[in-house]
Amino acid sequence: MSNESSQEKSGLNLVETTSSTASERKDFISTPKEITEKGAVSNNAIAGKLTELDLKFEGSRDILSSGALGPIYRVEAKTQEGEPVVMIEKVFGRQEKRFTKVEADSLEAASVNIRPRLGIVDKNSDSGKLEGVVIDWLFNEEQALKDLEGIPGIPKSYGAVYEGKCGSILEQFIDGYDIVDIAENSESTDEINQVFDRYVETYTKAAENGYVYNNPYGATAMVDKKTKQPYLMDWYQHGTGSIDSEGPVREKYLRGLQDIKNFRQETLDQWSQKQAEKIRDKIQASGK
């Protein structure tokens, strides 16, 4: 079975899956769908994971927003010395959201652009030949954050929590704003360009380490309001492979760079428009 036919039959494009643009995602954020706790892991599971890290779970899990694969919580903990630690919990718990089956006749074919969870495979009962693999989005995000740890703009991971088919990952809480709102949170075009320069640096460094961020124009990126460092938050879906040689992975990487360039220009245009509106309003107010 060819890789192309596998993509068609599974309904999943292994090179570039469908995702929202920045403006579409902003609309979703402002009018989130109903948030449900279905599929979330238990408080005991969260407490157990934090205990492994010498952290004490404070019992607080407050809804922040609705993510693509489940709700996102704000989780509070404390160190052994009593210092507060705030993180987010991204839920990947609902079975139909956490797992996706991809038809493939080899692990290599499935691994080119989306990492399969090794050991979860589908074999023909008669021939014993591999017919497909299962993509575990939670596993993908966990592995990406482990491998990219230490790169500026990659959120710190506190680890994944598995509880049967339910699952969550605990990550660094970024005190800031979504990059789609950067025009409203910047004082100058220099500030905007600084954020996007750092965005490119993180995107490129991750790609050089074998991970191509999916859809940088529409995926979630949070900007720290103090440092102005953008953090790439959605790693459950990513391309894997080398960007040094010609092929679909390098093409995906280059498309991403162009998407960031377009995103930057759109943001600069928005900022200029807002400044023009402020000047117009000021003139109109002074003429009264």
Backbone hydrogen bonds, N-H to C=O, Kabsch-Sander energy under -0.5 kcal/mol:
donor,donor_aa,acceptor,acceptor_aa,energy
6,S,2,S,-1.8
7,Q,3,N,-1.9
8,E,4,E,-2.0
9,K,5,S,-2.4
10,S,6,S,-2.1
11,G,7,Q,-1.3
12,L,7,Q,-1.0
14,L,12,L,-0.7
22,A,217,Y,-0.5
25,R,21,T,-2.5
26,K,22,A,-2.0
27,D,23,S,-1.6
28,F,24,E,-1.7
29,I,25,R,-2.6
30,S,26,K,-2.1
31,T,27,D,-1.3
40,A,37,E,-2.3
46,I,42,S,-1.8
47,A,43,N,-2.8
48,G,44,N,-2.3
49,K,45,A,-2.0
50,L,46,I,-2.2
51,T,47,A,-2.1
52,E,48,G,-1.4
53,L,49,K,-0.7
53,L,50,L,-0.7
54,D,51,T,-1.8
55,L,50,L,-2.9
56,K,78,K,-2.9
57,F,55,L,-0.6
58,E,76,E,-2.3
61,R,59,G,-0.6
62,D,74,R,-2.1
64,L,72,I,-3.3
65,S,72,I,-1.3
67,G,65,S,-0.6
67,G,70,G,-2.2
72,I,65,S,-2.7
73,Y,89,E,-2.7
74,R,62,D,-3.2
75,V,73,Y,-0.6
75,V,87,M,-3.1
76,E,60,S,-1.2
77,A,85,V,-2.6
78,K,56,K,-1.7
79,T,83,E,-2.4
80,Q,54,D,-0.5
82,G,79,T,-1.7
85,V,77,A,-2.8
87,M,75,V,-2.5
88,I,171,E,-2.9
89,E,73,Y,-2.4
90,K,88,I,-0.5
90,K,169,I,-2.5
91,V,71,P,-2.2
91,V,89,E,-0.6
92,F,167,G,-3.2
97,K,94,R,-2.0
98,R,94,R,-2.9
99,F,95,Q,-1.9
100,T,135,I,-2.0
102,V,133,V,-3.0
104,A,131,E,-1.5
110,A,106,S,-1.5
111,S,107,L,-1.7
112,V,108,E,-0.7
114,I,110,A,-0.9
117,R,134,V,-2.0
118,L,116,P,-1.0
120,I,117,R,-2.1
121,V,119,G,-0.9
122,D,132,G,-2.6
124,N,129,K,-2.7
128,G,124,N,-2.3
131,E,122,D,-3.3
132,G,122,D,-1.4
133,V,102,V,-2.7
134,V,120,I,-1.8
135,I,100,T,-3.7
135,I,133,V,-0.5
136,D,134,V,-0.6
137,W,98,R,-2.4
137,W,135,I,-0.7
140,N,136,D,-2.2
141,E,137,W,-2.1
142,E,138,L,-2.5
143,Q,139,F,-2.5
144,A,140,N,-2.3
145,L,141,E,-2.3
146,K,142,E,-1.7
147,D,143,Q,-2.4
148,L,144,A,-2.0
149,E,146,K,-0.8
151,I,148,L,-1.9
154,I,151,I,-2.1
158,Y,170,L,-3.3
159,G,170,L,-0.7
161,V,168,S,-3.5
162,Y,160,A,-0.5
163,E,166,C,-2.4
166,C,163,E,-1.9
167,G,39,G,-0.7
168,S,161,V,-2.0
169,I,90,K,-1.6
170,L,159,G,-2.4
171,E,88,I,-2.6
171,E,169,I,-0.5
172,Q,156,K,-2.4
173,F,86,V,-1.0
174,I,172,Q,-0.5
175,D,173,F,-0.7
176,G,174,I,-1.4
177,Y,223,V,-1.8
179,I,221,A,-2.9
181,D,178,D,-2.5
182,I,179,I,-1.6
184,E,181,D,-0.7
185,N,181,D,-0.7
185,N,182,I,-1.0
186,S,183,A,-0.5
192,I,188,S,-1.6
193,N,189,T,-2.8
194,Q,190,D,-2.1
195,V,191,E,-1.9
196,F,192,I,-2.2
197,D,193,N,-2.5
198,R,194,Q,-1.9
199,Y,195,V,-2.1
200,V,196,F,-2.4
201,E,197,D,-1.9
202,T,198,R,-2.5
203,Y,199,Y,-2.6
204,T,200,V,-2.7
205,K,201,E,-2.6
206,A,202,T,-2.4
207,A,203,Y,-1.9
208,E,204,T,-2.4
209,N,205,K,-0.9
209,N,206,A,-0.6
210,G,207,A,-1.8
211,Y,206,A,-2.4
212,V,239,G,-2.9
213,Y,211,Y,-0.7
214,N,237,Q,-0.9
218,G,215,N,-1.8
219,A,215,N,-2.9
222,M,231,Y,-2.0
223,V,177,Y,-3.3
224,D,222,M,-0.6
224,D,229,Q,-2.3
225,K,175,D,-1.9
228,K,224,D,-2.3
231,Y,222,M,-3.2
232,L,153,G,-2.4
233,M,220,T,-2.1
233,M,231,Y,-0.7
234,D,220,T,-0.8
235,W,233,M,-0.9
238,H,236,Y,-0.5
239,G,212,V,-2.8
240,T,112,V,-0.6
241,G,210,G,-1.3
251,E,247,G,-2.3
252,K,248,P,-2.2
253,Y,249,V,-2.2
254,L,250,R,-2.6
255,R,251,E,-2.3
256,G,252,K,-2.0
257,L,253,Y,-1.9
258,Q,254,L,-1.9
259,D,255,R,-2.3
260,I,256,G,-2.4
261,K,257,L,-2.0
262,N,258,Q,-2.4
263,F,259,D,-2.6
264,R,260,I,-2.6
265,Q,261,K,-2.1
266,E,262,N,-2.5
267,T,263,F,-2.1
268,L,264,R,-2.5
269,D,265,Q,-2.3
270,Q,266,E,-2.1
271,W,267,T,-2.5
272,S,268,L,-2.4
273,Q,269,D,-2.2
274,K,270,Q,-2.2
275,Q,271,W,-2.2
276,A,272,S,-2.2
277,E,273,Q,-2.2
278,K,274,K,-2.0
279,I,275,Q,-2.1
280,R,276,A,-2.4
281,D,277,E,-2.6
282,K,278,K,-2.1
283,I,279,I,-2.3
284,Q,280,R,-2.5
285,A,281,D,-2.3
286,S,282,K,-2.1
287,G,283,I,-1.3
288,K,285,A,-0.9
